[in-house]
Amino acid sequence: MFSTFFILCIGLLAVTRPSESQKRGGPRVVTQPGHFEADAGTSITLPCDIRNVGRRSVFWFKGDAPDGRELLMQMKSVKGTFTVPRQYEESIASGKLGTDGSNLIINNLDASDQDTYTCSIAWARQAVTHTLTVLGAAPLEPAPQLYLTTVPSDGKLSVGEGLPASLSCVASGSIPATVTWYKEGNPGVITVGNVFNLFETSREDTGRYLCLADNGVSEPVSFYFDLGVEYVEVQATTTEVVASGEDMMAQLSCYASGFPVPQIAWYSASGPVAEDDRHHTFSQDDTHFLQITQMTSADLGEYQCYGYNEKSRGHATISVSAAPGPVTVLGVTPSPSGNNRYTVSWEVNSLAPVNFYYVALKEGNSDSTSSSSVAGSSVPYDGRTLYRASTEFDMTPGETYEIMIKAVAEEYQPGPDQREPYVFYVPYGQSSSYGYTETRPRPQYTDTRDRTESTTLEQPTDDEDAWKWWKVAMTVMSNLPRVARVMQ
């Protein structure tokens, strides 16, 4: 194609006004323009007599205007040969076109040969133009036209992922045509027919599609479709969030992607979550958050991170449960039943009802630990989040006891450990209602404080022995769900 264009440029230079050097003896066309007539089916020779052609090539063009001329052939005088564009190779091979020197011969004339012909010399700006009329030729019938009817007419279609899509490209004309479909970026034919159907679209189907209609006679016609498959994909960062009764706060997060970029809304069992003083939403890149502060039991349950755009939807479900906070031991008091029995009472904050408590009691410096499970309550003590409970233990006078309690909420969500054991010294003598009077110092301590002023003593936090027994208890407590199931 490039060589044909280059040859055409050279030939066009030849039809402009001669240069001064050419006037002084360069190549010159001596044939005068003429009008030629010939009968259909006969032959005619169009003359082009050239003086001093030298090594230059001679060109023949068909057409009546420089910008509309079509190159027929290039005659190479140096080699004594000629070349023709690809579209005229068959005409040369069949004898339709020929040459006599620099003259052009046209055989078996028909209506398509009736036109204007120009002979020019490369770089010499010399040319002569003839007109040819073919007598008795049947008028040329225009080539049959092809027309396309497309749906959608603007070529743009957008559907949600998983839904069907249909593109229609119907060819009409006097000669039936075949419609072939292609996808931009993919080699080969994807289907043949007037309609291209996708019964269940996926995001990979997004792209540009071409329908091409061809009947082998007319100029092929084509049309482009732009198909967009909208989708939303939402994934929860974690499917379960445990809110602590200690800080009364939970943060939910999800990842959302899609085309076009989806909008995000949060839903609870009661409906859309509106942003207020306790509910705050924010986003970082494609990750979206819902932060709930100052929680109440009504905030527990399932939440949905809901992503949507115009044609597609997606969601992820996150379950919000609650774990109790750390237990606070309120005190140890004598049981009304006497006989060295004492009541241990405690309280804990929890968003969810307390299922049970795990209570561990260690006596003195012994490595053995006694434990028990105490049933919880579904009704908070203060009507909101505070729960209280108690249990009884037999305690030996003159001994020191360390008490650790862990609360377990519904769905077997355990709370944290106590920050440190609660230490209680059992006196030998009993005072009036709730107090005991210690009559001798505790042998395991060197503290010289008056033991008669206190009913409970705090173990120093740097005393590692006070925690050894709790490590043993932790082995049991790690199986809390199993223990709870056995209790039921």
C-alpha positions in Angstrom: 0.0 0.0 0.0 2.9 2.4 0.8 4.6 1.8 -2.5 1.3 2.4 -4.4 0.9 5.7 -2.5 4.5 6.7 -3.2 4.0 6.0 -6.9 0.8 8.0 -7.0 2.6 11.0 -5.4 5.3 10.9 -8.1 2.7 10.7 -10.8 0.7 13.6 -9.5 3.8 15.8 -9.5 4.0 15.1 -13.2 0.7 16.7 -14.1 1.7 20.1 -12.7 3.3 23.0 -14.7 6.7 22.1 -16.3 9.9 23.3 -14.7 12.4 25.5 -16.6 14.8 22.6 -17.0 12.2 20.6 -18.7 11.5 23.4 -21.1 15.2 23.3 -22.2 15.1 19.7 -23.4 13.8 17.4 -20.6 11.1 14.7 -21.0 8.1 16.1 -22.8 4.6 14.7 -23.7 3.9 15.7 -27.3 0.5 14.0 -27.6 -2.4 16.4 -27.5 -5.5 15.8 -25.3 -8.3 14.1 -27.2 -11.8 12.7 -26.9 -12.2 9.1 -28.0 -15.3 7.0 -28.9 -15.5 3.2 -29.3 -18.2 0.6 -29.4 -18.8 -1.7 -26.5 -16.9 -5.0 -26.9 -14.1 -3.5 -29.0 -10.6 -2.3 -28.1 -9.0 1.2 -28.1 -5.5 2.6 -27.7 -5.1 5.8 -25.8 -1.9 7.6 -27.1 0.9 9.0 -25.0 3.9 10.0 -27.1 6.9 11.1 -25.0 10.2 12.7 -26.1 13.3 12.4 -24.1 11.7 10.1 -21.5 15.1 9.0 -20.3 15.1 6.8 -17.2 11.8 8.2 -15.9 8.7 6.1 -15.4 5.4 6.8 -17.1 2.1 6.6 -15.2 -1.5 6.0 -16.3 -4.4 7.3 -14.1 -8.1 6.8 -14.4 -10.4 9.6 -13.1 -11.3 13.2 -13.8 -9.8 15.0 -10.9 -6.4 14.9 -9.2 -7.8 13.9 -5.8 -10.0 11.3 -7.5 -7.6 9.7 -9.8 -6.9 6.0 -9.5 -3.5 4.6 -10.5 -3.8 2.0 -13.3 -0.2 1.2 -13.8 3.5 2.4 -13.7 5.6 1.8 -16.8 9.3 1.5 -15.9 11.3 2.6 -18.9 14.6 1.5 -17.5 13.7 -2.1 -17.2 11.1 -2.2 -19.9 8.4 -3.5 -17.5 5.4 -2.2 -15.7 3.7 -2.7 -12.4 0.1 -2.4 -11.5 -1.9 -2.0 -8.2 -3.3 -5.2 -6.8 -6.9 -4.4 -7.9 -5.8 -4.3 -11.5 -3.6 -7.4 -11.5 -6.5 -9.6 -12.8 -7.2 -7.1 -15.6 -3.6 -7.4 -16.8 -3.7 -11.2 -16.5 -6.9 -11.5 -18.4 -5.8 -9.1 -21.2 -8.3 -6.4 -20.3 -5.5 -3.9 -20.0 -2.3 -3.8 -22.0 0.4 -1.4 -23.3 2.1 -0.4 -26.6 5.1 1.5 -25.6 3.8 4.2 -23.4 0.3 3.9 -24.9 -2.6 2.4 -23.0 -4.7 -0.4 -24.5 -8.2 -1.2 -23.2 -9.9 -4.4 -24.6 -13.5 -5.6 -24.5 -14.9 -2.2 -23.6 -17.9 -1.9 -21.4 -19.7 0.9 -19.5 -17.2 0.7 -16.6 -14.4 1.8 -19.0 -16.1 5.1 -19.8 -14.0 7.7 -18.0 -11.1 10.1 -18.1 -7.5 8.8 -18.5 -4.2 10.7 -17.8 -0.7 9.9 -18.9 2.1 11.5 -16.8 5.9 11.4 -16.5 7.5 11.0 -13.0 9.1 14.2 -11.7 8.7 15.9 -15.1 5.4 17.6 -14.5 4.3 16.6 -18.0 0.9 15.0 -18.7 -1.9 14.5 -21.2 -5.5 13.7 -20.4 -8.0 11.9 -22.7 -11.7 11.2 -22.3 -13.3 7.9 -23.5 -16.9 7.3 -24.4 -18.1 3.7 -24.8 -21.0 3.5 -27.3 -23.8 1.0 -27.0 -22.8 -0.2 -23.5 -25.5 -1.1 -21.1 -25.6 1.4 -18.2 -23.9 0.2 -15.1 -26.1 -0.9 -12.3 -25.1 0.4 -8.9 -23.7 -2.2 -6.6 -26.3 -3.5 -4.2 -26.2 -1.8 -0.9 -26.2 -3.4 2.5 -28.0 -1.8 5.5 -27.8 -2.7 9.2 -30.6 -2.4 11.8 -29.1 -2.6 15.3 -30.6 -3.0 18.7 -29.8 -1.1 20.8 -29.6 1.5 18.1 -26.9 3.5 19.9 -24.8 0.4 20.4 -24.6 0.8 24.2 -26.0 -1.8 26.6 -25.5 -2.2 30.4 -26.7 -5.2 32.4 -26.2 -6.6 35.9 -23.9 -9.6 36.3 -25.8 -12.9 36.0 -28.5 -11.4 33.8 -29.0 -12.1 30.1 -27.9 -9.7 27.4 -28.8 -9.6 23.7 -27.3 -7.6 20.8 -29.0 -7.5 17.4 -27.5 -6.7 14.1 -29.8 -7.4 11.1 -28.5 -7.0 7.6 -30.9 -6.0 4.8 -30.4 -5.6 1.0 -31.1 -7.2 -2.4 -28.5 -9.9 -1.7 -28.6 -11.9 1.6 -25.6 -11.2 3.8 -23.9 -13.2 6.5 -23.4 -11.4 9.9 -20.3 -12.4 11.9 -19.5 -11.3 15.4 -16.1 -10.4 16.9 -15.0 -9.2 20.3 -12.3 -6.5 20.5 -9.1 -7.9 21.9 -10.0 -11.6 21.2 -8.9 -13.3 18.0 -11.4 -15.3 15.9 -15.1 -15.3 15.4 -17.3 -15.7 18.5 -20.6 -16.4 16.7 -22.5 -16.1 13.3 -26.0 -14.8 13.0 -28.2 -11.7 13.4 -28.4 -11.9 17.2 -25.7 -12.4 19.8 -27.1 -13.7 23.0 -25.4 -14.0 26.4 -27.7 -16.0 28.7 -25.9 -15.3 31.9 -23.4 -12.5 31.8 -20.2 -12.2 33.8 -17.9 -9.3 34.4 -15.5 -10.9 31.8 -18.1 -10.2 29.1 -17.6 -6.5 29.4 -16.1 -5.1 26.2 -16.6 -3.9 22.6 -18.3 -6.2 20.1 -18.3 -5.9 16.3 -20.9 -7.2 13.9 -19.8 -7.4 10.3 -22.2 -8.0 7.4 -20.9 -9.3 4.1 -22.7 -10.7 1.0 -19.6 -11.1 -1.2 -20.8 -8.4 -3.6 -21.5 -5.2 -1.8 -19.1 -3.3 0.3 -19.2 -4.9 3.8 -20.8 -2.9 6.6 -20.1 -3.1 10.3 -21.3 -1.7 13.6 -19.7 -1.6 17.1 -21.5 -2.4 20.4 -20.3 -1.4 23.9 -21.4 -3.9 26.5 -21.0 -3.1 30.2 -21.6 -5.8 32.8 -22.2 -4.2 36.2 -21.3 -6.1 39.3 -20.9 -5.7 43.1 -18.7 -7.9 45.3 -18.9 -7.5 49.0 -16.8 -9.5 51.6 -16.8 -9.2 55.3 -13.4 -8.7 56.9 -14.6 -10.9 59.7 -18.0 -12.6 59.9 -18.2 -12.3 63.7 -17.5 -9.3 65.9 -17.4 -9.7 69.7 -18.2 -6.5 71.6 -16.7 -6.3 75.1 -18.7 -5.3 78.1 -15.7 -3.4 79.2 -15.5 -0.6 76.5 -19.1 -1.1 75.1 -17.8 -0.6 71.5 -17.7 -2.7 68.3 -16.2 -1.9 64.9 -17.5 -3.8 61.8 -15.7 -3.7 58.4 -16.3 -5.0 54.9 -14.5 -4.9 51.5 -16.5 -3.8 48.5 -15.6 -3.7 44.8 -17.5 -3.5 41.5 -18.3 -1.7 38.3 -19.3 1.1 38.5 -17.9 1.7 42.0 -20.7 0.6 44.4 -22.4 2.7 47.1 -22.4 1.2 50.6 -25.2 1.1 53.2 -25.3 -0.7 56.6 -28.4 -2.5 57.8 -29.3 -4.1 61.1 -32.3 -6.4 61.9 -34.4 -3.2 62.5 -33.5 -1.6 59.2 -31.0 0.9 57.8 -28.4 2.1 60.3 -28.5 5.9 60.4 -25.3 7.8 61.4 -25.8 9.4 64.7 -23.8 10.0 68.0 -23.4 6.3 68.6 -23.2 5.0 65.0 -20.4 6.3 62.8 -19.5 5.1 59.2 -16.3 5.8 57.3 -14.2 4.3 54.5 -10.6 3.8 53.6 -10.0 2.9 50.0 -12.3 -0.1 49.3 -12.8 -1.0 53.0 -15.9 0.4 54.7 -16.4 0.6 58.5 -19.3 0.9 60.9 -18.3 1.9 64.5 -20.8 1.5 67.3 -20.1 3.2 70.6 -21.9 3.3 73.9 -23.5 0.0 73.0 -26.7 -1.4 74.5 -28.0 -5.0 74.2 -30.3 -3.7 71.4 -27.1 -3.3 69.2 -26.4 -7.0 69.2 -27.4 -9.2 66.3 -26.7 -9.5 62.6 -25.6 -6.6 60.4 -25.4 -6.4 56.6 -22.8 -4.5 54.6 -24.9 -3.8 51.5 -23.2 -2.7 48.3 -25.1 -1.5 45.2 -24.9 0.3 41.9 -27.6 0.8 39.2 -27.8 -2.7 38.0 -26.2 -5.0 40.6 -26.3 -5.7 44.4 -24.2 -7.6 46.9 -24.0 -7.9 50.7 -22.0 -9.6 53.5 -23.4 -10.5 56.9 -21.6 -9.8 60.2 -22.8 -11.2 63.5 -22.3 -9.0 66.5 -22.3 -10.8 69.9 -21.0 -9.7 73.2 -18.5 -10.9 75.9 -18.8 -9.8 79.5 -16.3 -7.4 81.0 -13.9 -8.3 83.9 -15.6 -9.5 87.1 -15.4 -7.3 90.2 -15.6 -9.2 93.5 -17.8 -7.1 95.9 -16.8 -9.0 99.0 -17.0 -12.1 101.2 -19.6 -12.3 104.0 -20.6 -15.0 106.4 -23.4 -17.2 105.3 -26.5 -17.2 107.4 -26.2 -20.9 107.7 -22.9 -20.5 109.6 -20.6 -23.5 110.0 -17.7 -21.6 108.4 -19.6 -21.0 105.2 -19.1 -17.7 103.4 -20.9 -16.0 100.6 -18.8 -14.6 97.8 -20.6 -11.9 95.8 -19.6 -10.1 92.5 -20.8 -8.0 89.6 -19.9 -7.6 86.0 -21.0 -5.4 83.0 -22.2 -7.4 80.0 -24.2 -6.4 76.9 -25.5 -9.9 76.6 -27.1 -12.0 79.4 -24.6 -14.0 81.4 -24.8 -17.7 80.8 -22.7 -18.8 83.8 -19.7 -17.9 85.9 -16.6 -19.9 86.5 -15.4 -19.5 90.1 -12.0 -20.7 91.3 -10.9 -20.7 94.9 -7.3 -21.4 96.1 -6.6 -22.0 99.8 -3.3 -20.6 101.3 -0.1 -21.7 99.7 -1.7 -24.9 98.4 -1.4 -25.7 94.7 -4.8 -27.3 94.7 -7.8 -25.3 93.4 -11.5 -25.9 94.0 -13.8 -24.6 91.3 -17.5 -24.4 90.6 -19.9 -23.2 87.9 -22.5 -20.7 89.0 -25.6 -20.1 86.8 -25.9 -16.7 85.3 -29.0 -14.5 84.7 -30.8 -13.1 81.7 -32.1 -10.1 83.7 -29.5 -7.4 84.5 -29.4 -6.0 88.0 -29.7 -2.4 86.9 -32.0 -3.1 84.0 -29.3 -2.4 81.5 -25.8 -4.0 81.6 -24.9 -4.7 85.2 -25.3 -8.3 86.4 -24.7 -9.6 90.0 -24.4 -13.1 91.4 -23.0 -14.9 94.5 -22.2 -18.4 95.7 -21.1 -20.1 99.0 -17.9 -21.8 100.0 -16.7 -23.6 103.1 -13.6 -21.7 104.4 -11.2 -22.6 107.1 -10.5 -20.0 109.8 -7.0 -18.6 109.8 -6.5 -19.4 106.1 -6.1 -16.9 103.2 -8.1 -17.5 100.0 -7.6 -16.2 96.5 -10.7 -15.9 94.4 -10.8 -15.6 90.6 -14.1 -15.4 88.7 -14.8 -15.3 84.9 -18.2 -14.6 83.4 -19.4 -16.4 80.2 -22.1 -14.8 78.1 -24.5 -16.4 75.7 -23.0 -18.3 72.8 -20.2 -19.2 75.2 -18.4 -15.9 74.9 -16.0 -15.7 77.9 -15.1 -12.4 79.4 -11.5 -11.4 80.4 -9.7 -12.5 83.5 -9.9 -10.5 86.7 -7.1 -8.0 86.8 -5.8 -9.7 89.9 -7.1 -12.3 92.4 -9.3 -11.2 95.2 -7.6 -12.1 98.5 -9.7 -12.9 101.7 -8.3 -13.8 105.1 -10.7 -15.9 107.2 -10.5 -14.8 110.9 -10.8 -17.1 113.8 -13.6 -15.1 115.5 -16.8 -13.7 114.0 -17.9 -10.1 114.7 -21.4 -8.8 114.4 -23.1 -9.2 111.0 -20.6 -8.9 108.1 -17.2 -8.6 109.7 -14.7 -10.9 111.2 -12.0 -10.2 113.8 -8.7 -11.8 113.3 -7.1 -12.9 116.5 -3.6 -13.8 115.2 -1.4 -12.7 112.4 -1.4 -14.7 109.1 1.8 -16.7 109.2 2.5 -16.5 105.4 2.9 -12.7 105.5 5.5 -10.5 107.3 3.1 -7.5 107.2 2.8 -6.1 110.7 -0.5 -4.3 110.1 -3.3 -4.7 112.6 -5.3 -7.6 111.1 -8.3 -6.8 113.3 -9.2 -3.8 111.2 -9.8 -5.5 107.9 -11.9 -8.4 106.6 -10.1 -8.7 103.2 -6.5 -8.3 102.3 -5.0 -7.5 98.9 -2.2 -9.7 97.6 0.8 -7.7 96.4 0.8 -7.5 92.6 4.5 -8.6 92.4 3.9 -11.8 94.3 4.1 -14.4 91.5 3.0 -17.2 93.9 -0.5 -15.7 94.0 -0.9 -16.5 90.3 0.5 -20.0 90.1 -2.8 -21.6 90.9 -4.6 -19.5 88.3 -2.5 -21.0 85.6 -3.8 -24.4 86.5 -7.4 -23.0 86.4 -6.8 -21.6 83.0 -6.3 -25.1 81.6 -9.8 -25.9 82.6 -11.2 -22.5 81.6 -9.8 -22.9 78.0 -12.5 -25.6 77.6 -15.4 -23.3 78.7 -17.6 -24.1 75.7 -17.3 -27.8 76.4 -17.9 -27.3 80.1 -21.0 -25.2 79.3 -22.4 -27.8 77.0 -22.0 -30.5 79.6 -23.8 -28.3 82.2 -26.8 -28.0 79.9 
